[in-house]
Amino acid sequence: MGLFTKEIAIDLGTANTIIIYNDKVVVDEPSIVAIERSSGKIIAVGKKAQMMHGKTHENIKTIRPLRGGVIADFHAAEHMIREMIKMIDLRKSWFPPALKMVICIPSGITQVEERAVKDSAEQAGAKEVRLIHEPMAAAIGIGIDVLEPIGNMVIDIGGGTSEIAVIALGGIVNNKSIRIAGDEFNSDIEEYMRKQHNINIGERTAERIKIEVGAALTDIDNPPPDYAVHGRDMLTGIPKEVIVNHAEIAHALDKSISKIEAAVLNALEMTPPELAADIFETGIYLAGGGSLLRGLDKRIHMRTKLKVHVAEDPLRAVARGTGIALKNFDKFTFLIK
């Protein structure tokens, strides 16, 4: 039956879903679906649905099936996984292939939420599903030898959750999962634009601002050029343009980043002394889209006095690790009974 079994690794993220097949990233799409309200039919998935987000009329709704790293809409999640699997060119055969999947999940989720991920994958056609925790996948994807008796601290800042974990001997020794990450940054930016500039902006615009001029510190090397933001004036209701700079956004994001820093310090406090000694040597590794925020590594370094390394291609570190875990099926993954 090996002929008909296809192995795929899925990083099911709140913001993006990445699928790896044959060691290659074959799907990298936003985790969003567009549904026709009247018939319940899926119109678009991924980038196409993302373009419709915030611009729909009453018969079309866009849904992000995952919130805070967990499945918030079971039906939409199942359709999204199924449609994204269809995007892989699994060579057309007479029989639909049996799919063997490894799916990446946040480390702080409940068993009920784990089961929802497994059920969605099975509904989408998986015969065998294994799960791996996000910080573990991130550590493997960064290239850390997680099986060694050396402590490593990994911070994975995604769309829905920030995962902070200390890893040694192929397992997670202690972890802290907080639901403050990319989405929270976006809503901070939306709120700041409302309060400071009297302008209403949508989620997609907030995301663009974060990418173009987002920063964790007001004082950074190579500051980005100012960015023109378009939105609706709250007083007149007329569309207008406002220019923002990185220092303003650093100010807007300050509270949320402080919460992430507090969680990092909390995780360090709970670390056994021998592993803490290792972390002093190895430092902290940052992965996930949130680690691309300008000056975040510097800010965490200033707070912890530890070396901070940002993974190369941090957006795909978790997906890469999930792909490696697929090859070592029994080593890093676990089953849900």
Beta strands, then each sheet from edge to edge (+ up, - down):
strand 1: 5-12
strand 2: 16-21
strand 3: 24-30
strand 4: 33-36
strand 5: 42-45
strand 6: 60-63
strand 7: 66-67
strand 8: 70-71
strand 9: 98-105
strand 10: 126-133
strand 11: 152-157
strand 12: 162-168
strand 13: 171-178
strand 14: 199-200
strand 15: 227-233
strand 16: 239-244
strand 17: 284-287
strand 18: 308-310
sheet 1: 3+ 2- 1+ 9+ 10+
sheet 2: 5+ 4- 6+
sheet 3: 7+ 8-
sheet 4: 13+ 12- 11+ 17+ 18+
sheet 5: 14+ 15- 16+
end
